[in-house]
């Protein structure tokens, strides 16, 4: 099995895992505790239009801040605990939803909170190549995505008898093995500092907690749903 780490664009048509650790991947993963499906939207206007069509709840951010007129921001805690009888969430974010649009492969969503589960599922689904894809921030490298990807890649390798791994992926695994350093990296990354300043410190704490859910979302037919055994 070939195992790689990429930035923004996937290098496989087999299985890709999108990682936007702060916060889209975490919001999507935990949001499926509360919603049957999540529809990623690429603009706020699209999200508001589809809200009426699907009778859904609309969430999202630009620059880390909640969009005016939305029900909530891109907050994993808010989305997971939002009280509603609606089963569809429309989500638009600055980075994670944008990356999903251009992936031509079987797509899973990964983050720290489901790292072990998404890694195991990817090894069951892939035939030859698993690519973990960091979303980054507006075209720039994001430390938190690198660290979360390392955690996922570690568990991918643990689930394979044999694999070929690129050095980028190997470096991420090495960087992810000291949990206190990972915690520091999440809080002191550019994204972490910005979110703390905006008052989202508790979201960061939620996002760097390892393996608290077995939720694995797959992106198919323009919506995210849970993979169920």
N, C-alpha and C positions, 0 to 999 in steps of 0.2 A: 504494500500500500504506500502510495506517495502522500506525504503530509507536508503542507506548506503554510506559510503565513504571508498574506498580501495586504496591500494598502489601497483602499477605495474600490478597486476593481478585482474581481475574482479571476483566477488563472485556471479554473476547471469547469467542465460541463457536467461533472459528476455531483459531488456534494460540497456546498459552501456553507460556512457558518458566519453570519453577519454579527459583528461585535461593535456596539456603541454603548460602552459601559456606563457613561454618565450622560444621559440616562435612558435613552430610547430602548435599548435592549432589555433593560431591567423593567421599565414600565410595561413593555409588551409582555414579558414573561410573567410578571406578577399580575398584570391586568387580566390575564386569562383565568385567574381565580374568580373573577367577578363578571366577566363577559364571555359569551360563547365564541365571539369572533372579534377581531380587530382589523379595521381596514386602514392601512397606511395611506395618507393623502400627501400629495407633493406640494400643495399650496393651501394656505388658510381658506381661500375662496372655495376650493374644491371640497374641503372638509365641511364647510357650512352648507354647501349645496347638497352634499350627500347626507348630512344630518337630517334634512327634511325627507329625503328619499327613503332612508332606512329607519327613520324614527329612532335615531341613535343619540349617543352622548358624544360630544366633541371635546377633544383635549389636544394640547400642543403648546409649542413655544417657538419664539424666535429670539436668538441671543440669550437663551436661558430663561426668558421671562414669559409668563402666561400671555396669550394673545387675547386682546380685547374682544369680548363677546363670546368667548369660549366657556364651557362649563368648568374646566380645570386646566392646569398646566401639564407639562410633561413630568409628572411626579409619580414615581412608583408607589409611594405611600398613599397619595390621594386616589389614584386609579384603583388600587387594590381594595381600598376601603369605601369607595364611593357607593352611597346607597341609592339604588335604582332598580326598577323592574325591567329596564331595557337590556337587550342582550347584545347590542352592537356598539363598539367604541370606534369612533373616527379619530385617528391620531396623525398629526403632522408635526415633524421636528426639523431642526436645522440640518441634521446630518444623517441619522439612521434611516429614515424613510427614503431619503434621496438615494442611498446606496442600494436599497432593495430593488429599485426600479430597473437597474441595468444588469442584474445578475441572470445569466442564462444557464441555470443549473438547478438541482434540488436545493432549496434554501431553508436553512434552519436559523434560529435566533439564539445567540449565546451571550452569557455574561457571567459574572462571579456567582450569582445566586443559583444558577443551574449548570455550572461548569461540568460537573461530573455526569449529570444526566444527559446533557446535549452531546458530550463527547462520546458516551456509550452509544447513543442513538445514531450518531454519525457513522460510527464503525459498523453498525448493523446495516445501514442503508447504502454505504459507498461500495463501489465495485473496484475502484482503482486509485482514486485521488480525493483527499479531503483538503479543502483550502479554507483556512480561517482568515476572514477579511476584516481588517480594522477600518471603521468608518472615518475616524479622524474628526477634525473640526475645521470646516470650511477649507478643505484641501491641505490642512496641516496635520502633522503627526500629533497624536494624543497619547500621553504616557499611560493613562488609565486603560485605554484600549489595548495597548501592548501588554500590560500586566494581566488583564483579564484574559486575553488571548493565550498568554503563557499558562495560566491555570487550566484552560480548556485543552490546550495542546498536551499538557502533562497527562491528563486523563485519557486523551485519545491514544497516546503511546502506551499507557498502561493497559489498554483494551486490545492492543494488537500484538500478535506474535512476531511479526516482522514488519518493518517500515523503512522508508527512505525519507529523510527529513532535511529541509534546507536550513542553512545556518541562521537565517532570520528567525525561524520558528524555534530553533534550539536556544538562541539567545533569550527569547521571550520566556521559555520554560525556566531557564536559570534565574532570570529576574523575578519570577513569580514565587520562588520557593520560600522566601522569608516573609511571613505574613505581616509582621510589623513594618517591614519596608514597603510592602504593598499598600498597607493602610496609609503610611506617610505619603506614598506616591499619589494615592487618590486625593488626599486633602490638599497636597501642595503642588499638584499639577495646575496648569493654567486654567483648566475647566473647573477643578476643585476650588480654587481660590475665587473664581468668578461666581460659582454657585453659592459658596459660603457668604460672599458679600451680598448676594441677592436674598439670603435668608433660607437657603436650602441645605443646611448642614445635615439635617436628619435624613434627607434623600441620599447624600453621599454615604452616610453610615449604612443605609440599607443596601446601597449598590456594591460595597466592598465586602459584604458578608458572604462567606462561601457556602455554596451547596445547601441552601435552605428550602429548595423546592425541586421537584422532579418534573416541573412543567417544561415541555419542549414544544416550541411553536414552529410550524412550517408555513412558509409563504407560498401560496398557490392560488391561482385565479384571482389575484389582486387582494387576497385577504389572508390574515393570520389566524390559524386555529391550532388547537392542541393536537399533538400526535398521541393517539390513545392505543394502548396495546390490545 
